[in-house]
Amino acid sequence: MCRHLAYVGAETTLGALLTAPPHALHRQAWAPRRQRHGTVNADGFGVGWYADGDPVPARYRRTGPIWADLSFADLARVVRTRALVGAVRDATVADADGEAAAAPYAFGPWLFSHNGAVRGWPHTVVSLAAELPPVDLLSLAARCDAALVWALVLRRLTDGVAPGRALADTVAQVAEAAPDSRLNLLLADGSAVAATAWGDSLFVLSDPSGRPGTGTVVASEPYDDDPRWRQVPDRTLLTATATEVHLTPLKEPVP
């Protein structure tokens, strides 16, 4: 279900990360190499990126497959950034939300993506939705599992919880309500990335040299065959900057 990628590091183009590599996110939309759930990610795509001097990211999202959008290839060739989040979508269930359901979701400086599925959606998480303030429910970007998970994460962020802890606590909460959910979450703020490996693949590539286009990439799967890619163990929280990567084991919820 879906493929996503985040980057933070030296300035580079969107295309250098999303379209140019031999197994880039663009190709993963129709030919992923590590995806165990679903085979084609054609239910929309999106990218969010940060411009120097502006803490609020820009986004480009569409309802159709990434390979059908010729404008995106041209955009990706020239837009430059030091941080981004990109995703291609395979919807958990058919929906009518279109572009609104495509990651990354955004609020203030944050970009968010969910690779996976909430088991038994929506019935298993009705109690979690009921815990949110009514304004949060009325403000959901879409009527899909990723949008609710984002609302749970965002509530914690706006309460002052650190990004890694906000992801970890949300994963624990959803996994307890809906066991066997796949909850690979990705969160960025322009200078750092937090992610969880919970039921699906996650990899990291780190090059702290500071050369153009180098930094830290966190992705559902490698976009090339560079031997420096490392697989993140399942049930793990990853936090990273352009020069550092930290891994912390996550615990299963207590029944």
N, C-alpha and C positions, 0 to 999 in steps of 0.2 A: 504494500500500500504506500505509494508515493516514494520519492527520492528527494533528499534535500542536501544543502551545502551551505556552510558559513565560512567566511574568510575575514581575517584581520591581519594587517601587515603593511608593507610598503605599497605605494600607489601602483595600481595596475588597471587594465581595462576589464570590464565585465566579461568580454569575450575570452580573455586569457584564461578565465576560470570556468566559464559556463558553456562555451561553444568550441574553442580551439583544441583542447586536449582530445586524444583519440577516443576516450570513453567519458566525455564530458556529460554534464547533466542533460544537455541537449540530446545526446545519443541515448542516455539512460531512459528517456521518455518512451522509446520503442524497443531498446535492446539492453536492459539492465543485466549486469553480470552476477549480482549478489542478491537479487530480490527473490524472496521465498513466497511472498503473498501477492498474487497478481503478476501480470506479465507486461502490460502496457499502461503507461501513465499519460493518458490523453484527455483527462477531465479538467484541464486548466493548468496554468503555470503562473509563476510570478517571480520577480526579483525586487529586492529592496536594497538601496545603497545609500551611503553617506557622502555628502560633499564637504570639503574642507570649510570650516567656519560655520557650519549649520548642523546643530545637533539632531534635527528632525529629518529622518530619512525620506527619500523619494521612493515611489513604488511604480512598477509597471506590471500589471496583471491582466490575464486574458482567460476566457472560458474554454478555448479550444486547445489543441495540442501545440506544443512549442514549435514543432517542425513546420507547422502551417503558417506561422507568423513571420513573414519575410521582413517586416519592419523591425522585429526584435534583433535579428542578425545585424542589421545596420546600426541600431542603437548600441548593441553590445560591443561593436567594433571601436567606437569612439568615446563612450562614457568611461571616465576614470574614477577610481575610488580607492580608499584605504580599508574599507570594510563593506561586506554585503551578506545577504541571505538570499538564496535562490531555492526554488522548489518546483517539481513537476508532480501533478496530482492524479491519483487513482482513487476515486471517491469510495468511501465506505458503503454508502447506499446512494442510489440515484436521487438527485435533488434538483431544485429549481433555482438555487441561489447563485449559480453562475460565477461571475468574477468575484463576488463577495466571499465565496467559500475558498478561493485560491490563496494559498500562503505566498508570501508572509503576511500575517496579521500585524497591525501596527498600533501603537499608542505612544505619544511623546517620542522619546528616543529609542523605544523598543521595537524590535522585529522578532516575530515568533513563527515557528513552523512545527507541525506535528506529523511525524511519519509513523503510521500504525492505525489502530482501530480500537474503539471502546467496545468490548464484548457485550452483546445484548443491547446495544444502543437502540432507543434511548431509555428503555425501561429500567436498566440497572442503575442509572445515575440520576433518577428523579429526585432522590433525597439530597444529592449534592446540589442540584439546581435550586432546590428549595432553600438551601442555606445562603444563597447569594441574595444581596439586596435587589428588590424589584427593578431598580434602575439598571442594574447590571444585566439582568435578563432581557429587559426591553432594548438594551443597547447591543445585544449580540450581533455580530457582523453577518452571521449566517445560521442556518438551522442544522448544523452538522456537529459531529462529535468534537472535531478540532476546535470549533468556535467556543464550545462550552469549556473545554480544557484550557483554552486561552483565557477565558473569563476567570477561571479559578486561579491561574497563574497571576494574572493581572491584579486581582484582588489582593494577593499577597505582596506584590511589588508596590502597589500604592499604599499598603500598610507599613512599608519600610523594610520588608524582608529582603535579604540579599538574594541576588539572582539565582545562584546555585541552590540555595535552600528553598527558594520559591518553587523551582522545578522539582526538587527531591520530595518536598512535602505534597505537592500536587500529584506526583506519580503514586506515592503511597496512598493518598486518599482515593484516587480513582481505582487503583489496583485492588484496594480492599472492597470497594463497592462493586467492581466488575472484574473478578479474577480472570486471568488469562488475556487481559487486554494487552495490546502492544503499544508502548508509550515512549517512543523515541522523540523527545522534545528538543527543540533548538531555540535559543534565545540570544540576541545580540543587542548591544547598545552603542556600537560604533568604535569601541575600544577593547571590548572583551566579548567572549562567547561562553555560554554555558549550555550543556547538552546532557541528555540521558540516553543510555543504552538499556532498553527494557523491552525485550522481545523481538528486536530486529537488529540488523547489522549497523555498526558505526565504526568509522575509521578516522584517524588523525594523521596529518602530515605537517611537520614543524621544521621550518628553516629560519632560524633567528638571525641570519647573516645581515639582514637589512638591505640586500640587493633589490633592485626593482622586481616587483612581483613576488617577493618572498615574505613569509610570515607563517601563520598557522591556518590550515584548512581542516575543517571538521565536516565529514560527509558520510552519507549512507553507504557509499562505496567509493573506492579509488577511481579517479578519472584518468589514471595512466598506470604504468607498471613500475613506477619508481619504488625501489626496495625500501625506502624510508617510511612508507605508509605503515602504520601500526593499527591493528584491530583493537578496539576498545572492548574489554570484556563485558558480557551481559550483566545487568544489574549494577551499573556503574554511572556515577556522576562525573562529567568532565567539565573543568573550568579552564579557560585559556586566554592568554593575551597573544600579542604578536611574537613574544619571545619565550613564553612559559606555558607548560601544559601540566595540569594536576588531575589525577584520577582518584576518586573516592568510592569505595564499595557502597552500594545501596542495599538495604535490608528489605526482605519480603514483609508485607503487612502481617501483623499477628492476627490469626482468625478470631 
